[in-house]
């Protein structure tokens, strides 16, 4: 298990569509990769992490949602696809590849997602609220879409000066060198 460095805004891998996973091909390496992804996400307090955010160009992501009064829900999605969307929400969102940056993003309020789980078995997820937003956000990453691309043009233009300043700070940030939480 290891905390991996998270790719930051401006790195080309974040703009590339990921490769569909051949489960049989990665089956033996998958437990270690998923363990690293969950550990990395937990170390920085994230709700989701796509494989390309740690430099792995495969169509898989991990999500951990804490619902009030419940145990955290940890889920793995491999080769996910949204098969239904409904409603609309415009909520503040952040991204581990944009540390400290938050913006309101319009997304579907409810989604139905089909994917494979960590055992290679087909799953169907019906999600709403934060869980639906996390699924859509991570699936965007797998398509090479970063969350600021979902913002209206004027909002993106207003963010540009801040992004340039933050980009210089982000280059120095390497999560793999963090002290592990106890």
TORPA-196713 format. One line per field, with one value per residue (C-alpha): residue number from 1; residue in one letter; x negated, y negated, z negated. Coordinates in pm, 1 decimal. Layout:
BEGIN
resi NUM	...
resn a	...
east X	...
north Y	...
up Z	...
This chain:
BEGIN
resi 1	2	3	4	5	6	7	8	9	10	11	12	13	14	15	16	17	18	19	20	21	22	23	24	25	26	27	28	29	30	31	32	33	34	35	36	37	38	39	40	41	42	43	44	45	46	47	48	49	50	51	52	53	54	55	56	57	58	59	60	61	62	63	64	65	66	67	68	69	70	71	72	73	74	75	76	77	78	79	80	81	82	83	84	85	86	87	88	89	90	91	92	93	94	95	96	97	98	99	100	101	102	103	104	105	106	107	108	109	110	111	112	113	114	115	116	117	118	119	120	121	122	123	124	125	126	127	128	129	130	131	132	133	134	135	136	137	138	139	140	141	142	143	144	145	146	147	148	149	150	151	152	153	154	155	156	157	158	159	160	161	162	163	164	165	166	167	168	169	170	171	172	173	174	175	176	177	178	179	180	181	182
resn x	x	x	x	x	x	x	x	x	x	x	x	x	x	x	x	x	x	x	x	x	x	x	x	x	x	x	x	x	x	x	x	x	x	x	x	x	x	x	x	x	x	x	x	x	x	x	x	x	x	x	x	x	x	x	x	x	x	x	x	x	x	x	x	x	x	x	x	x	x	x	x	x	x	x	x	x	x	x	x	x	x	x	x	x	x	x	x	x	x	x	x	x	x	x	x	x	x	x	x	x	x	x	x	x	x	x	x	x	x	x	x	x	x	x	x	x	x	x	x	x	x	x	x	x	x	x	x	x	x	x	x	x	x	x	x	x	x	x	x	x	x	x	x	x	x	x	x	x	x	x	x	x	x	x	x	x	x	x	x	x	x	x	x	x	x	x	x	x	x	x	x	x	x	x	x	x	x	x	x	x	x
east 0.0	-127.7	-10.8	-55.5	-122.1	196.1	168.9	258.6	434.7	228.0	87.3	179.6	306.5	601.9	712.8	696.3	977.5	880.1	845.6	1120.6	1009.7	957.2	1034.9	851.9	540.7	520.3	684.1	362.4	244.8	587.2	592.8	265.6	376.3	713.8	548.9	312.8	604.9	813.1	510.3	420.8	780.0	812.2	478.2	602.5	966.3	1119.4	1455.6	1336.4	1027.7	998.9	704.0	574.6	543.8	255.9	107.8	280.1	473.1	735.8	1112.7	1155.1	1225.2	1283.4	1542.1	1592.9	1901.4	1981.6	2354.1	2465.2	2506.8	2384.6	2061.3	1865.9	1968.7	1661.2	1713.5	1500.7	1624.5	1451.7	1552.6	1850.8	2126.8	2422.5	2740.0	2993.8	2988.8	3262.6	3310.0	3052.5	2836.8	2587.4	2356.5	2006.6	1745.0	1374.4	1115.5	798.1	628.4	719.3	635.0	815.4	1026.3	1404.8	1678.1	2049.3	2101.9	2432.2	2490.6	2776.4	2941.6	2987.9	2794.1	2798.1	2450.3	2344.2	1990.2	1779.6	1679.8	1338.6	1418.5	1503.6	1874.7	2135.8	2303.9	2576.8	2574.7	2867.4	2736.0	2854.0	2713.3	2345.3	2305.6	2446.0	2219.1	1911.5	1990.5	2033.8	1717.9	1500.3	1653.6	1576.1	1210.3	1217.1	1335.4	1055.8	1290.8	1193.6	1463.5	1383.5	1472.2	1832.2	1839.8	1997.4	1746.1	1757.2	1690.2	1391.1	1254.1	1286.5	1098.7	805.1	587.6	642.2	562.3	231.1	125.9	244.4	81.2	-262.6	-186.4	-45.2	-366.5	-542.0	-271.6	-348.9	-107.5	-333.7	-576.5	-308.3	-336.6	-81.5	209.6	215.6
north 0.0	-341.9	-697.2	-801.7	-1144.4	-1299.1	-1450.7	-1818.9	-2049.1	-2097.6	-1743.3	-1580.5	-1250.8	-1437.8	-1545.9	-1198.8	-946.1	-637.1	-288.1	-33.7	221.6	584.8	733.1	1063.1	866.8	656.3	894.2	979.8	615.8	471.4	523.2	330.3	51.9	14.2	18.5	-260.8	-458.5	-434.5	-514.8	-816.6	-942.8	-898.0	-1073.5	-1391.7	-1369.6	-1306.6	-1152.8	-995.1	-926.7	-819.5	-605.0	-870.0	-1110.7	-893.7	-848.6	-520.9	-556.1	-290.3	-329.4	-274.5	-486.5	-458.4	-648.9	-674.4	-858.6	-921.4	-951.1	-1102.7	-836.7	-556.0	-371.4	-506.5	-354.4	-249.1	-152.3	-57.6	-126.2	29.0	-66.8	-265.0	-408.7	-626.7	-466.7	-710.0	-1069.8	-1278.3	-1606.9	-1876.4	-2016.9	-2299.6	-2232.3	-2331.5	-2081.0	-2040.2	-1808.2	-1644.4	-1752.5	-2115.8	-2133.4	-2417.2	-2517.8	-2493.8	-2593.6	-2531.2	-2265.9	-2167.0	-1791.1	-1541.9	-1497.0	-1120.9	-872.2	-503.0	-365.7	-25.9	93.3	382.2	405.4	499.6	871.0	812.5	863.5	637.8	391.1	130.8	-174.3	-409.1	-725.0	-1071.3	-1379.7	-1373.1	-1012.2	-1094.2	-1398.4	-1194.6	-927.3	-1187.7	-1373.3	-1059.8	-934.6	-1272.1	-1218.0	-882.8	-1066.9	-1325.3	-1597.1	-1808.3	-1970.0	-2327.3	-2228.7	-2197.4	-2564.3	-2835.6	-3026.7	-3343.8	-3146.5	-2975.2	-3309.9	-3454.6	-3153.3	-3183.9	-3421.7	-3209.1	-2891.6	-3032.2	-3118.2	-2786.4	-2588.0	-2708.3	-2590.0	-2258.4	-2171.2	-2148.0	-1931.0	-1557.3	-1353.9	-1046.9	-1227.0	-1301.9	-1165.7	-891.1	-957.0	-734.1
up 0.0	91.2	121.4	483.1	628.7	768.5	1117.1	1118.6	1361.5	1675.4	1686.4	2018.1	1869.4	1717.3	2065.3	2224.3	2238.3	2039.5	2183.9	2123.5	1865.0	1964.9	1622.9	1682.2	1783.3	1464.6	1217.0	1028.9	1006.2	924.7	543.3	497.2	733.2	560.7	218.4	329.9	471.9	153.8	-63.2	153.0	153.9	-223.8	-290.7	-124.5	-234.8	106.0	195.3	520.2	727.9	1091.1	1200.4	1441.6	1147.5	1024.3	1371.9	1465.1	1791.6	1717.5	1690.5	1319.4	1015.3	642.4	440.4	67.0	-55.1	-420.4	-475.9	-803.7	-1072.7	-844.2	-778.9	-479.9	-147.5	53.6	413.9	713.8	1066.0	1366.7	1722.7	1590.1	1805.3	1715.2	1846.6	1696.0	1571.4	1420.2	1241.3	1197.0	919.8	911.0	616.3	515.0	621.3	567.8	716.8	589.6	913.8	830.3	456.2	280.9	582.6	559.2	802.6	854.9	1121.2	1278.8	1279.8	1291.9	950.2	1003.5	1213.0	1288.8	1358.6	1488.4	1427.7	1306.9	941.5	801.0	858.8	1224.7	1164.9	1328.6	1093.8	1131.9	906.2	849.7	689.6	598.6	429.9	330.6	445.5	792.7	814.0	715.8	976.3	1251.5	1147.5	1150.7	1475.0	1633.6	1537.0	1716.4	2029.6	1998.8	1872.7	1569.6	1357.4	1458.3	1816.9	1693.6	1587.6	1803.0	2016.5	1803.5	1485.2	1651.6	1767.6	1415.9	1276.2	1517.0	1305.1	993.0	1185.8	1306.2	948.3	808.1	1089.6	973.1	617.1	735.7	922.9	585.2	425.7	406.5	195.3	210.4	-20.5	-280.6	-629.1	-661.4	-895.4	-1202.8
